[in-house]
Amino acid sequence: MKAIVVTFDSLNRHFLPPYGCDWVQAPNFTRLAERSVRFDTSYVCSMPCMPARRDFLTGRPNFLHRSWGPMEPFDDAFTEMLQAQGVYSHLVTDHQHYFEDGGANYHTRYSSWEFIRGQEGDPWIGQVEDPLWPPAAGRNAKHDRLVRHDLVNRQACGRPRTGRRPAPSTAAWIS
């Protein structure tokens, strides 16, 4: 048996054809749903992304006994339980917070992992001069560190690069 668990940040199921949306074209999601078990009910315990990931990996609500934090040595992750039964798990993510101070140890609970760089202010591309700041509103109108890195990464996507990594605009993100 093969099992693939796909989770996404900020993806509303009401915008997916397998959940009834008829105006969004998402053939890959449709094809995946035709070959998968679809879950129609989900109960969110901890809304912020990292605590929600701890809920997901351990099967217990995070915010009942602690605030934001990393996986703890005493946490039993389902991926480790599966590994003990000979099941291989692999994480593909663009979620840089796994690799920051205070966000550590989530990715280490998988058999292997890979990180697709360039999302949400990831300090991936080094550039001393400021990027071109397009007219923007809301969060992107702020000239802060995260927005700056995001603009540098996006502008670098059009440049020729070496190496195996796909450009963030063409990668398939699974987190």
N, C-alpha and C positions, 0 to 999 in steps of 0.2 A: 504494500500500500504506500502511496505517496500522499503527503499532506503539504499544502501550501497555505500559509496564513498571510493574508495581505491586510495591512492596516495603513490608513492615510490620515494625515493631519488635515483638518479643514476641508474635508470632502463630505458634502451633504448627500445622503443617499437619495434624496428627492430629485437630484440632478442626474441620476443613473437610470438607463433604460431597464435594467433588471428589477428595479423597484418602482416601475410605472411611468417614468419620465418619457414622453413621446417626442420631445423637441430637441433633445441633446443626442448627437451622433457619437456613440462610444462603442464601436464594434468589438474592441478587445474585451471590454467589460461584459458585453453581451455573450461573447463566445466563452469567456471564463465562467459566467453564471450557468450556461448550458451544461457545463461539465463539473459543476461544483454543488456543494451544499450551501444554500443561502440562509443566513440568519436574519430573521425579521424583528427580533427583540434584543435590545441591548440596554443594560443598566449602567449608567456612568456613575462612578463613585467619586473620583477625583478629577475635576475638569482640566486643570493645567496639564500640559503634555507629559512632562516627566513623571509626576505622580500617577497619572493614568497609565503609563507604561509599566510602572511597578505593580499597579492593580492587575494589569493584564498578565504580566509574567508570573506573579505569585498567586493570583486568584483570590486575593483578599484586599479589601478597601484600605488604601494608604492613609487617608486623612483621619481615620478613626483614632490613630494613636501617634501620629507624627506629622510634621509639616514637610515641605519640599526636601528631597534628599536623594542620595544615591541608593542603589541596591546595597543591602547590608550582608555581611558574611552569613548571618543566620537565615536569610531569605532563601526559600526553596523555589526556584523558577521551574516552570513546566518544561522549558527546554532542557534543563539539567536532568529532570526526571525521565524525559524521553531518551536522552543520551545514555542514561543508565540501562535502558532497555534496548540499546543498539540503534537508536534513531538518530540520524545526522540532522543538525539544524544549521541554517545559514542565514545571516542577516545581511540585507542590502539596504542601506539607508543614506539619506542626505541630511539626516538630523544631527547637526554638528554638536548638539548639547551632550550627546553621549560621550564625547571626547574632551569636554571641558572640565576644569576643576569643579568639583561639586556635582557633576553629572556622570561621574565615572561608574563603571562596573555593569552597566546594562548590556553592552555589547559582549562582555566577557562570558556571559551565560549561554552563548551560542557556540556551536562547534567551530564555526568560522564566521568571519564578517568582512564586509567591504564598505568603504565610505566613498560616496560620490560627492565630490567637492563642489562648492560654489553657491550654496543657498543661504539665504537669510543672514547676510552680514558675515559669512564665513571668511576669515582672513586668509584666503587661498592664494589670490594673485597679489604679489607685492608691487606696489606702485607708490612712489614718493609724492608725485604731484597729484593734486585733486583731480577727480574725474570730471567730465562734463556734467553739470547739474541741470537736467531738463526741468521745465516748469512742472510742478507737481503739487498735489493737495494732500491733506491728511498726514498720515505717518511718514510718507515719502518726502514731504516738504521739509522735514527737519534735516539739518545738516549735522547728523550725529555719526558716530563711528560705524554703527550697523548699516545705516543707509549708504554711507560712503563705500564700505566694502562691497555691498550689494551692487552698486553702480560700477565699481572697478571690475568685479567678476563678470557682470553682464556685458560690459564693453569689451572685455578680453575674449568673449566667446566668438567674436567675429574675426579674431586674429588667427593666423596659422599657428598651430602648436605641435609639439612633438610628444610622444608617449602614447600609451594605450587608452587613457581616460577619454570617454566621450564628453563633448561639450555639455554643460548642464541643460542647455535648451533642447538637446536631443536624447538625453538619457531617460531610461525608464526608472521611475522612483518607486521603491517599495520600502516602507519604513514600518 
